[in-house]
Amino acid sequence: MLEWRNPFSGSNLSMEDDVGFFSKDIKTMDDLLLHGLQDIYYAEQQITKALPKLIDQATNRDLAQGLKLHLEETNKQIDRLNQVFKKLGKEPSGTDCPAIDGLIKEADQTAGEVEDKSVLDAAIVANAQAVEHYEIARYGTLIAWAEELGHDDIVRFLTTNLNEEKAANTKLNTVALRKGVNRKAAS
């Protein structure tokens, strides 16, 4: 068995350990697609649980409103993912996603460390963008895999979700840069 030392935790890992996105029950590209869909399904559900706290913490009106709108979009994205599973003849289900869990945990920790509300708004934008970037990467990959496997019937749903994630990221940029969140935090 191949083992190596994790430099962050100091513990030993082996090839048999479950180390994130890939798992041992993935044998085919269809399995990989399904696992990726379960990953993003779980991620979207965790995001719906995390967003209300960010909305409550945000003091910038544009930021809070944008997060509220994205919470509504995220619920619609979950509905689209339900349709994707249905088209594939699978029951909608999630699988643990250490990446999204880590991003949400980091956002919680950062928020707990920031006293200045203006700086907290800037941190919320940054943490929300980290989540958006994860989702953009995941949806882009899922679309490529679905296209390769000939699942054109689900590409439209995934592309709609991807486009919403890109738009959410752009809106966060606007709030940070044009609506003054970063400027206010820096002063």
Secondary structure, DSSP 8 states (H G I E B T S, - for coil): --EEE-TTT--EEETTS--SS--TT--SHHHHHHHHHHHHHHHHHHHHHHHHHHHHH--SHHHHHHHHHHHHHHHHHHHHHHHHHHHTT--------HHHHHHHHHHHHHHHH--SHHHHHHHHHHHHHHHHHHHHHHHHHHHHHHHHTT-HHHHHHHHHHHHHHHHHHHHHHHHHHTSSHHHHHH-
